[in-house]
Amino acid sequence: MRRLILSLLLSVMTLSVQAASFDHSHWDVLLKKHVVPINQGVATQVDYGAFARDRFLLKDYLNSLESVSLAMFERWPKSEQLAFLINAYNAWTVELVLTGYPGIESIKDLGSWLQSPWQKTFIPLLGKTRSLDDIEHGLIRAEGKYQEPRIHFAVNCASIGCPALSAMAYSGAEIEAQLDAAARRFLSDLSRNRLAGDRLNVSMIFKWYREDFERGWGGYQRLEQFLSAYGDSLGLSTRDIQRLNSGAIEIEFLDYDWNLNRK
């Protein structure tokens, strides 16, 4: 009897653990195979041709994402939810590119005058057919949900101007360290963010999503405060950080490169 009770308890514990996590290992394998770090690791290129050859494996992973119900998702801790959504966004972005590859120069080529590629409704996820915009803006950036501005360094839009597509999957257990690493990697990329005299030139991401960086994450209410917190990654001296916070350094936004981030 004692053995039966113990067995039942172990079964319940196993189911509980499974219900609170998701296996992203197949996506992780694909990323490690087909994402190539460049520029001392601050950026990456994607081998879409190799992804195309492994597309059946990608589709298996996408099917596994589709199998998750909204009720199951909502039982997970927020860290696991966020990792799931970031991986889903990135994996579906790769799949979208593959629908036109190699005949496209930019993911924008997959849109039209009436609808951007991010507005296409083609993703079966959490009980609905969604767009990439739905995942990013309706789920990841939902007001009061995750309040995590560093997701902008993790979700990838398949373009050179984007933060690097990570060469490993995000996981609930590691997401804090992964998001911090993604932020530091992006901010240390001089092609996207750099100090030039009295101007700090940064990615257009900080203009498009400025409100996310000024919502109080980390106690920061101004973009200057967020950037100062990562001043070492930006290559700023203590004096530079003081000048940035005092307004002596002006923030300007660089043009965005929408060419495909292909290898």
Sequence and secondary structure as in RCSB ss.txt:
>XXXX:A:sequence
MRRLILSLLLSVMTLSVQAASFDHSHWDVLLKKHVVPINQGVATQVDYGAFARDRFLLKDYLNSLESVSLAMFER
WPKSEQLAFLINAYNAWTVELVLTGYPGIESIKDLGSWLQSPWQKTFIPLLGKTRSLDDIEHGLIRAEGKYQEPR
IHFAVNCASIGCPALSAMAYSGAEIEAQLDAAARRFLSDLSRNRLAGDRLNVSMIFKWYREDFERGWGGYQRLEQ
FLSAYGDSLGLSTRDIQRLNSGAIEIEFLDYDWNLNRK
>XXXX:A:secstr
 HHHHHHHHHHHHHHHHHHT    HHHHHHHHHHEEEEGGGTEEEE HHHHHHTHHHHHHHHHHHHT  HHHHHH
S HHHHHHHHHHHHHHHHHHHHHTTTTS SBGGGG  SS  GGG   EEETTEEE HHIIIIIIIT TTT   GG
GGGTS  SBTTS    SS   TTTHHHHHHHHHHHHHT TTT EEETTEEEE THHHHTHHHHTS GGG  SHHH
HHHHTHHHHT  HHHHHHHHHTSSEEEE     BB B 
